[in-house]
């Protein structure tokens, strides 16, 4: 199956589950549903499902965790877009949550998605711990990002920020799913290594698109990371080379996996080659 088809099929499954899990009545639920269903490829839930397939685990058992990850991801996007953070007016080609519902409701919608996510996986403490650990790192990464907004950052500092801000949640996808599927310590270590490099490749590719793409293609403002993205710190060509290096390291981490991990490999290629 082509990676675009895989993402499309997984998105249908995840959207159906999210529709069941999310509340339906009131202004809060309207704001929550607006951002959850505003678009997006469902890359992180698909990463969870691809991990389950690589481990020959239960897809049915993985879907609640995958949905929890997507709720957490949406929560971080709602809060990132707020005037106190990135002050963004558009996300996925649509007005951001606070532009439509106001800052107060946007904050509460994010809070509610965070709470609902952990309620969804409360009966699976190992997976819940992986996700909560990742979320704390994401918050730490955002703090570092805010504190460095008016400073010139080094490549080392930039890598550290995105190991927290981006890679941490991708690690939670594979580690949380791995714990649900009973992965061995060796396989968990390999998946962690895979996600570390996948996360950096993802962020570098995102920063490259911020420089080279358009708002119409990305669905959000471009050149938002001028001054702190990888192309600004090391240049566009070196950023492309670094993304390729991270792609290679991510794929190398899967050497111990058989053909059942083909979708994990395909997702690495997708991350580096995507145009939106």
PyMOL commands that set and color helices and strands:
alter all, ss='L'
color gray80, all
select helices_A, chain A and resi 3-21+26-36+43-54+59-80+97-101+103-120+125-147+155-180+185-212+215-218+230-234+236-252+259-273
alter helices_A, ss='H'
color red, helices_A
select strands_A, chain A and resi 90-91+94-95
alter strands_A, ss='S'
color yellow, strands_A
deselect
rebuild
show_as cartoon
